[in-house]
Amino acid sequence: MGNAYPASSNHGQRSGSSSVHDDADTGWDEEADTERAALREENARLRALVVQLSTLVLRNVVDQNSQPQLMPVRPPRFD
């Protein structure tokens, strides 16, 4: 039983029936390109969400720091 995946040094020794594999590879390449484009679009959407979230967090931190700090007052205890 031979090796299912030839070593990289055997790259130049492929058989003449590569056209069958090329057709299958073309479909795979197109599918991979489509998936890659979808991942890039999702990555762009996620980056935009991170920017929005960061802006909200920074805005809240600035708002908290700009308000005067009040000491909490406990109600008197009547024992």
C-alpha positions as CSV (number, residue, x, y, z in Angstrom):
1,M,0.0,0.0,0.0
2,G,1.5,3.3,-1.1
3,N,1.5,6.7,0.5
4,A,-1.8,8.6,-0.1
5,Y,0.0,11.9,0.0
6,P,3.3,12.0,-2.0
7,A,6.2,13.9,-0.5
8,S,6.8,17.4,-1.6
9,S,9.9,16.3,-3.6
10,N,7.6,14.2,-5.9
11,H,5.6,17.3,-7.0
12,G,7.1,17.3,-10.5
13,Q,6.4,13.6,-11.0
14,R,2.6,13.7,-11.3
15,S,0.7,11.5,-13.8
16,G,-0.8,12.9,-17.0
17,S,-4.3,12.6,-15.6
18,S,-4.1,15.9,-13.8
19,S,-7.0,17.4,-15.8
20,V,-9.5,15.4,-13.7
21,H,-7.9,16.7,-10.5
22,D,-7.8,20.2,-11.9
23,D,-11.5,20.3,-12.4
24,A,-12.1,19.1,-8.9
25,D,-9.6,21.6,-7.6
26,T,-11.2,24.5,-9.4
27,G,-14.5,23.8,-7.6
28,W,-12.7,23.6,-4.3
29,D,-10.8,26.8,-5.0
30,E,-14.0,28.6,-5.8
31,E,-15.6,27.3,-2.6
32,A,-12.5,28.3,-0.6
33,D,-12.6,31.8,-2.1
34,T,-16.3,32.2,-1.3
35,E,-15.7,31.0,2.3
36,R,-12.7,33.3,2.6
37,A,-14.7,36.3,1.4
38,A,-17.5,35.5,3.9
39,L,-14.9,35.3,6.7
40,R,-13.5,38.7,5.7
41,E,-17.0,40.2,5.7
42,E,-17.7,38.7,9.1
43,N,-14.4,39.9,10.4
44,A,-15.2,43.5,9.2
45,R,-18.6,43.4,11.0
46,L,-17.0,42.1,14.2
47,R,-14.3,44.8,14.1
48,A,-17.0,47.5,13.7
49,L,-18.9,46.0,16.7
50,V,-15.6,46.2,18.7
51,V,-15.2,49.8,17.8
52,Q,-18.8,50.6,18.8
53,L,-18.4,48.7,22.1
54,S,-15.1,50.4,22.9
55,T,-16.7,53.8,22.2
56,L,-19.6,53.1,24.5
57,V,-17.2,51.9,27.3
58,L,-15.0,54.9,26.9
59,R,-18.0,57.3,26.9
60,N,-19.3,55.7,30.1
61,V,-15.9,55.9,31.8
62,V,-15.5,59.6,30.9
63,D,-19.1,60.2,32.1
64,Q,-18.4,58.6,35.4
65,N,-15.2,60.5,35.9
66,S,-16.7,63.8,35.0
67,Q,-19.5,63.5,37.7
68,P,-18.7,64.6,41.2
69,Q,-18.0,61.8,43.5
70,L,-20.6,61.6,46.2
71,M,-20.0,59.8,49.4
72,P,-22.7,57.2,50.1
73,V,-24.8,58.1,53.1
74,R,-26.2,55.4,55.3
75,P,-29.5,56.0,57.0
76,P,-29.3,56.4,60.7
77,R,-29.8,53.2,62.8
78,F,-32.3,53.4,65.6
79,D,-31.5,50.6,68.0
